[in-house]
Amino acid sequence: MKNSFHTYQHGSSLLEVLIAVLIMSFGLLALGSLTAASVQYGKSAQFQTIGVQLAGEFADRMRSNFKGFIDNSYNKTSVYVSSNTVIALPSPACTPTAVCNSAQIAAVDLVEWRNDLRRRLPGGDAYVLRDPVNPLAVDIWIMWSEATAAEGLSVASNNDCPAAAVAGVSPQPRCAYFRTSI
C-alpha cells in the first residue's frame, strides 16, 4: 500500500538553481563595482593628500622669501594645461651659489614647485592668487587629472576649480582648494 500523505522532494528544480545563480551573479557584480569605487576613491584621497603637502610646501617657500611674496613674485595665474607627461620646466639662471634677489628666488621656487607638482600628480599644476582684501592671505588651487569613464572609472564633477584657470580645458581637472596666511 502506497502512503499518499508523505511525498518527499528528492532534488531541486532547474528553475530554483537558475534563480540562485542569477542572485549570486548580481551580488558579485555589485561587489566588483564596490571594489572599483574603493580603488578610485583611495587614489583620489592619495592625490588630495599630496595636494595638502604641496600647498604647505609652497606656503613655506613664500614665508621664507617674504620680500618676494610682498612684491607679488609668487602669483601664478596661468591657465591649466592638461598633460599626463612629466615635462620639467627650465630653471631660472639664478643658482643656489650665486647671490639672488627676491624675485629670482621666487622664480626658482615656482619652477621647482611646479616641477614637483607635475612629477607627483598626473597632469599636476596649480593656480595661485593673493587675496586683494587680506594682503597676507594666499589662495592655492592644486589641479590634477583623474581617470576618465573611458578608462573604466567615473569621475565626480568638482566645482572647486576657478573658472579662469580651467577655461576651455576638457576634460576638467580635479581641484583642491587651500587658503594659507603668510
PEMO-V233188 format. One record per run of one state. SS is the DSSP state (@ for helix, = for strand, . for the rest). FROM is the first residue (numbers start at 0). TO is the last residue. If there is no record, write none. Layout:
ss:SS from:FROM to:TO
ss:SS from:FROM to:TO
This chain:
ss:. from:0 to:12
ss:@ from:13 to:63
ss:. from:64 to:64
ss:@ from:65 to:69
ss:. from:70 to:74
ss:= from:75 to:75
ss:. from:76 to:100
ss:@ from:101 to:119
ss:. from:120 to:123
ss:= from:124 to:129
ss:. from:130 to:135
ss:= from:136 to:143
ss:. from:144 to:147
ss:@ from:148 to:150
ss:. from:151 to:172
ss:= from:173 to:180
ss:. from:181 to:181
